[in-house]
Amino acid sequence: VWHFYFIIFNPDVYPMNTAWLTGTISEEEMSHEHPKELNRIKEDLARKIQEESDDA
């Protein structure tokens, strides 16, 4: 039941969340819906950039 609410009837994305069509989500949506995952992605990216600059 909750799945249907969050996917179909959630007023933040009604009438449709396009992520299932495009496979993408904006950073703003990500920070609202998945903040821990967004932080992990940013930390991984920063770590990768640092490693690449150390190798140069």
N, C-alpha and C positions, 0 to 999 in steps of 0.2 A: 504494500500500500504506500509506504513512504517513498519507495523508488519512483512510483508513478507521479507523486507530487513533485519531487525534486526534478524529474526529467520532463514532465509534461505540463504540470499546473503551477510550477513555481513562478510567481509574478515577476521575478527578476529577469526571466528569459522568455516569458509567454509572448507569442504563441509557440515559439519553438527555439530550442537551443541548437544553433547550426553546427556545433562541434561534431556531431555525428555525421554531418555531410562533408565538412571541410577537413576534419581531423586536426583542426587548430583551435586554440583558445587565446584570447588576448591576455596580456600581462595583467591588466586590471581585473579581468574575470578570474585569472589564476590566483591573484593575491586575495581575492574575496572568497573563492571556493576552496582553494588548496594552498594556503599560505606556507605550510611546512614543506611541501613539495617544491614550491617556488624558491624558498630559501635554500634548499638542498641543491637545486639546479644552479642557482647563482653562485653558491660556494664552490661547486664543482667547476664551473666555468672560470671563476677567479683563480682557482688552483691550477687549472690547465694553462691559463694565460701566464701565470707566474712561472710554471715549469718551462714553458716555451721561451720566456724571456731569460731564464737562467741558462738555458742551453745555447742561446745565441751569443 
